[in-house]
Amino acid sequence: MVGFVTAVLSAAPGFAGDWSGFFLGTSIARVQAVQSERGSVSASGLHLGYDHDFGRVVLGGEVEVDRSGRVRSDLTEEQTRRIKLRAGYDMGETLGYVTIGSARNETATDSDNGAVYGLGLSYSLNRALRVSGEYLHQDASDGAAVRAPSRDILSIRASFQF
């Protein structure tokens, strides 16, 4: 019995996935602007990041660009860029994480900045392919002319790890 318990405990770290490395991917999202008469809009995007696996803790960062289009009847965004830091817990083939960062919204005539934070769950299909779900809340603009509203973003992502 002692041998069996020892074998199980010594094998546990072997089940942990290796989340270290760069990743590049795409996403599709539903964006719901707070106080918007329009409802939710779709957004597509690209992301590039790096994670470092410290055993059970994974730390990393990411840059993301998406296009959401018309957010309000009087506001059409050309592009939103986000820079995010993330911290996660390695559960083997699954990684749960929290993220915080900054977002920059751009229209044809102006731009503004706001904070972004959220959480996500990634699943490693194999050594090179990840699928993820992510929820973000992006705060209202910093008072610039764009006056972008706060928004909730729910995305499905696919990433290639290299």
C-alpha positions as a Markdown table, in Angstrom:
| # | Residue | x | y | z |
|---|---|---|---|---|
| 1 | Met | 0.0 | 0.0 | 0.0 |
| 2 | Val | 2.8 | 2.4 | 0.9 |
| 3 | Gly | 4.4 | 1.7 | -2.5 |
| 4 | Phe | 1.1 | 2.6 | -4.3 |
| 5 | Val | 0.7 | 5.9 | -2.4 |
| 6 | Thr | 4.3 | 6.8 | -3.1 |
| 7 | Ala | 3.9 | 6.1 | -6.8 |
| 8 | Val | 0.7 | 8.2 | -7.1 |
| 9 | Leu | 2.3 | 11.1 | -5.2 |
| 10 | Ser | 5.5 | 11.1 | -7.2 |
| 11 | Ala | 3.5 | 10.9 | -10.5 |
| 12 | Ala | 1.3 | 13.9 | -9.7 |
| 13 | Pro | 3.7 | 16.5 | -11.1 |
| 14 | Gly | 3.9 | 14.5 | -14.3 |
| 15 | Phe | 0.2 | 15.2 | -15.0 |
| 16 | Ala | 0.8 | 19.0 | -14.9 |
| 17 | Gly | 0.9 | 20.5 | -18.4 |
| 18 | Asp | 3.7 | 22.7 | -19.6 |
| 19 | Trp | 2.3 | 26.1 | -20.3 |
| 20 | Ser | 5.6 | 27.8 | -20.9 |
| 21 | Gly | 6.2 | 29.4 | -24.2 |
| 22 | Phe | 4.8 | 31.9 | -26.7 |
| 23 | Phe | 1.3 | 31.6 | -28.1 |
| 24 | Leu | -0.5 | 33.2 | -31.1 |
| 25 | Gly | -4.1 | 32.9 | -31.8 |
| 26 | Thr | -7.5 | 34.3 | -32.9 |
| 27 | Ser | -10.7 | 34.9 | -31.1 |
| 28 | Ile | -14.4 | 35.6 | -31.6 |
| 29 | Ala | -16.3 | 37.5 | -29.0 |
| 30 | Arg | -19.6 | 39.0 | -28.0 |
| 31 | Val | -19.3 | 42.6 | -26.7 |
| 32 | Gln | -22.1 | 44.1 | -24.6 |
| 33 | Ala | -21.6 | 47.8 | -24.0 |
| 34 | Val | -23.1 | 49.0 | -20.7 |
| 35 | Gln | -26.0 | 51.5 | -21.3 |
| 36 | Ser | -26.2 | 50.6 | -25.0 |
| 37 | Glu | -29.4 | 50.6 | -26.9 |
| 38 | Arg | -27.8 | 48.4 | -29.6 |
| 39 | Gly | -27.4 | 45.2 | -27.6 |
| 40 | Ser | -24.3 | 43.1 | -28.1 |
| 41 | Val | -22.0 | 43.1 | -31.1 |
| 42 | Ser | -19.5 | 40.6 | -32.5 |
| 43 | Ala | -15.8 | 41.2 | -32.4 |
| 44 | Ser | -12.9 | 39.2 | -34.0 |
| 45 | Gly | -9.4 | 39.5 | -32.9 |
| 46 | Leu | -5.8 | 38.3 | -32.7 |
| 47 | His | -3.6 | 37.8 | -29.7 |
| 48 | Leu | 0.1 | 37.1 | -29.0 |
| 49 | Gly | 1.5 | 36.3 | -25.6 |
| 50 | Tyr | 4.0 | 34.5 | -23.4 |
| 51 | Asp | 3.4 | 32.3 | -20.4 |
| 52 | His | 6.0 | 30.9 | -18.0 |
| 53 | Asp | 5.1 | 27.8 | -16.0 |
| 54 | Phe | 6.5 | 27.8 | -12.4 |
| 55 | Gly | 5.0 | 24.4 | -11.5 |
| 56 | Arg | 1.4 | 25.0 | -10.4 |
| 57 | Val | 1.6 | 28.8 | -10.9 |
| 58 | Val | 1.7 | 30.3 | -14.4 |
| 59 | Leu | 2.5 | 33.9 | -15.1 |
| 60 | Gly | 2.4 | 35.7 | -18.4 |
| 61 | Gly | 1.4 | 38.6 | -20.6 |
| 62 | Glu | -0.5 | 39.2 | -23.8 |
| 63 | Val | -1.2 | 41.8 | -26.4 |
| 64 | Glu | -4.6 | 41.6 | -28.2 |
| 65 | Val | -6.2 | 43.5 | -31.0 |
| 66 | Asp | -9.9 | 43.3 | -32.0 |
| 67 | Arg | -12.5 | 45.0 | -34.2 |
| 68 | Ser | -15.9 | 45.4 | -32.7 |
| 69 | Gly | -17.4 | 48.0 | -35.0 |
| 70 | Arg | -20.5 | 50.0 | -33.9 |
| 71 | Val | -20.7 | 50.0 | -30.1 |
| 72 | Arg | -23.4 | 52.7 | -29.8 |
| 73 | Ser | -25.5 | 54.5 | -32.5 |
| 74 | Asp | -23.0 | 57.4 | -32.3 |
| 75 | Leu | -19.8 | 55.4 | -31.8 |
| 76 | Thr | -18.0 | 53.1 | -34.2 |
| 77 | Glu | -14.7 | 51.7 | -33.1 |
| 78 | Glu | -12.1 | 50.9 | -35.7 |
| 79 | Gln | -9.9 | 48.9 | -33.3 |
| 80 | Thr | -9.3 | 48.1 | -29.6 |
| 81 | Arg | -5.9 | 47.1 | -28.3 |
| 82 | Arg | -5.3 | 45.5 | -25.0 |
| 83 | Ile | -2.1 | 44.8 | -23.0 |
| 84 | Lys | -2.8 | 42.3 | -20.2 |
| 85 | Leu | -0.8 | 40.5 | -17.5 |
| 86 | Arg | -2.1 | 37.2 | -16.2 |
| 87 | Ala | -1.6 | 34.8 | -13.4 |
| 88 | Gly | -3.0 | 31.3 | -13.4 |
| 89 | Tyr | -3.2 | 27.9 | -11.7 |
| 90 | Asp | -1.9 | 24.9 | -13.7 |
| 91 | Met | -4.4 | 22.0 | -13.3 |
| 92 | Gly | -2.6 | 19.8 | -15.9 |
| 93 | Glu | -4.3 | 20.1 | -19.3 |
| 94 | Thr | -6.4 | 23.0 | -17.9 |
| 95 | Leu | -5.2 | 26.5 | -16.9 |
| 96 | Gly | -7.5 | 28.8 | -14.9 |
| 97 | Tyr | -6.3 | 32.4 | -14.8 |
| 98 | Val | -7.1 | 36.0 | -13.9 |
| 99 | Thr | -6.0 | 39.0 | -16.0 |
| 100 | Ile | -5.6 | 42.7 | -15.6 |
| 101 | Gly | -4.4 | 45.4 | -18.0 |
| 102 | Ser | -5.1 | 48.4 | -20.2 |
| 103 | Ala | -7.2 | 48.9 | -23.3 |
| 104 | Arg | -7.0 | 51.6 | -26.0 |
| 105 | Asn | -10.1 | 52.2 | -28.1 |
| 106 | Glu | -9.6 | 53.9 | -31.5 |
| 107 | Thr | -12.1 | 55.5 | -33.9 |
| 108 | Ala | -11.5 | 57.2 | -37.2 |
| 109 | Thr | -11.2 | 60.5 | -35.4 |
| 110 | Asp | -9.9 | 59.9 | -31.8 |
| 111 | Ser | -8.8 | 57.4 | -29.2 |
| 112 | Asp | -9.0 | 56.8 | -25.5 |
| 113 | Asn | -7.8 | 54.5 | -22.7 |
| 114 | Gly | -9.4 | 52.3 | -20.0 |
| 115 | Ala | -8.7 | 49.5 | -17.6 |
| 116 | Val | -9.5 | 45.9 | -18.4 |
| 117 | Tyr | -9.8 | 42.9 | -16.0 |
| 118 | Gly | -11.2 | 39.4 | -16.1 |
| 119 | Leu | -10.8 | 35.7 | -15.9 |
| 120 | Gly | -10.4 | 32.7 | -18.3 |
| 121 | Leu | -10.0 | 29.0 | -18.7 |
| 122 | Ser | -7.6 | 27.4 | -21.2 |
| 123 | Tyr | -7.5 | 23.8 | -22.2 |
| 124 | Ser | -4.5 | 22.2 | -24.0 |
| 125 | Leu | -5.7 | 19.9 | -26.8 |
| 126 | Asn | -2.1 | 18.8 | -27.4 |
| 127 | Arg | 1.4 | 20.3 | -27.0 |
| 128 | Ala | 0.7 | 23.0 | -29.7 |
| 129 | Leu | -3.0 | 23.8 | -29.6 |
| 130 | Arg | -5.1 | 25.5 | -26.9 |
| 131 | Val | -8.7 | 26.5 | -26.7 |
| 132 | Ser | -9.9 | 29.1 | -24.2 |
| 133 | Gly | -12.9 | 30.9 | -22.9 |
| 134 | Glu | -12.4 | 34.4 | -21.5 |
| 135 | Tyr | -14.6 | 37.0 | -19.7 |
| 136 | Leu | -13.3 | 40.6 | -19.6 |
| 137 | His | -14.8 | 43.8 | -18.2 |
| 138 | Gln | -13.4 | 46.9 | -19.8 |
| 139 | Asp | -14.0 | 50.1 | -17.9 |
| 140 | Ala | -15.2 | 53.3 | -19.4 |
| 141 | Ser | -12.9 | 55.7 | -21.2 |
| 142 | Asp | -10.5 | 58.1 | -19.3 |
| 143 | Gly | -12.6 | 61.1 | -20.4 |
| 144 | Ala | -11.2 | 61.6 | -23.9 |
| 145 | Ala | -13.4 | 62.7 | -26.7 |
| 146 | Val | -14.4 | 59.1 | -27.7 |
| 147 | Arg | -16.2 | 58.5 | -24.4 |
| 148 | Ala | -16.3 | 54.7 | -25.0 |
| 149 | Pro | -18.7 | 53.0 | -22.6 |
| 150 | Ser | -17.9 | 50.2 | -20.2 |
| 151 | Arg | -18.3 | 46.8 | -21.7 |
| 152 | Asp | -18.4 | 43.1 | -20.9 |
| 153 | Ile | -16.6 | 40.8 | -23.4 |
| 154 | Leu | -17.1 | 37.1 | -23.6 |
| 155 | Ser | -14.7 | 35.4 | -26.1 |
| 156 | Ile | -13.8 | 31.9 | -27.4 |
| 157 | Arg | -10.2 | 31.7 | -28.4 |
| 158 | Ala | -7.9 | 29.2 | -30.2 |
| 159 | Ser | -4.1 | 29.6 | -29.9 |
| 160 | Phe | -1.0 | 27.9 | -31.2 |
| 161 | Gln | 1.8 | 27.5 | -28.7 |
| 162 | Phe | 5.3 | 27.5 | -29.9 |
